[in-house]
Amino acid sequence: MDDGGSNIDRDDGGSNIDRDDAESNIDRDDGGSNIDRDDGGSNIDRDDAESNIYRDDTGSNKDRDDALSNIDRDDAESHIDRDDALSNIDRDDAGSNKDRDDALSNIDRDDTESNINRDDTGRNIDRDAALSNIDRNDGGSNIERDDTGSNIERDDTGSNIDGDAALSNIDRYDTGSNIDRDDAWSIIDRDDALSNIDRHDGGSNIDRDDGGSNIDRDAGGNNIDRDDGESNIDRNDGGSNIDRDDGGSNIDRDDAGSNIDRDAGGSNIDRDDAGSNIDRDDGGSNIDRDDGGSNIDRDDGGSNIDRDDAGSNTERDDAGSNIDRDDAAVT
């Protein structure tokens, strides 16, 4: 941790989250598809005063240049902007959306609805574990999963991530296409002054029981604040945080439960609604990574969002851009 906010710093071959700005960001400098990637893979890099996702490589990345944590946002809403040749999230409109129109699955948004549209051979999100999920039981938009299908589902009118299926999913019940955003900036479940992930405290942190949001790693695996044998995002507090000491929801999923790493034909981010959605009809680049580098979908010993089953997918049935998965195949 080099900043004042919660950060995850990884310099090894495993997926790491490195943050060098004043807020928590995800930075990765390794050779695998990581978050904050300066290599050929998608990364999440943050160089501004808030936690943002920045990517300036050839892979899908998330860039933020403004004062608050946004995903490369040039408008009044949070969006994910990608200027590379791979899957990226680009938003130049007034609504955070995810659109992709490059060679690989990227998220590019030029419309007023935040959606994730993928019709290319780009990366998708695959899941096949039965444990690690992102579960949040707080009042804010959280990544909650208490079903058995690990999916990203949305039941509201805004493009959000809602998961009520059988396994861990990202659940959101708000009406704005946002990640549970209550402030003027696109933040992820933010009730405080800073962009954080489901944060009811003074500083955006990921599962923060201490004064500073941080991600601590004590396990042998590449994990985020992990005291157990599974690299997971462990949560011990009453708020939705990413910190898990139990064997339940974690992000390192090699079991048959919902996770974010999908190599099967099932889990995909598919959206059939009019709003922003994550629709993936390809089997190309995905967030399901089997390499030795820091990746999302990790079959190695480190914490990963790995899903190899055919169950969880992301589908949307509502008018807002959401991630809802009801099918068993990548549509």
URGI-V558283 format. One record per backbone hydrogen bond with DSSP energy under -1.0 kcal/mol. NH is the residue of the N-H (numbers start at 1). CO is the residue of the C=O. If there is no record, write none. Layout:
nh	co
NH	CO
NH	CO
//
This chain:
nh	co
6	204
18	27
28	36
45	54
62	43
72	70
89	61
90	107
92	109
98	115
107	88
108	99
109	90
117	98
118	279
126	287
129	257
142	171
144	142
148	166
160	158
162	153
167	147
178	176
180	178
182	190
189	179
190	180
191	199
198	188
199	189
215	7
218	226
223	221
244	234
261	126
261	259
270	268
270	314
272	316
279	116
285	121
287	124
288	286
303	222
314	268
323	160
330	265
//
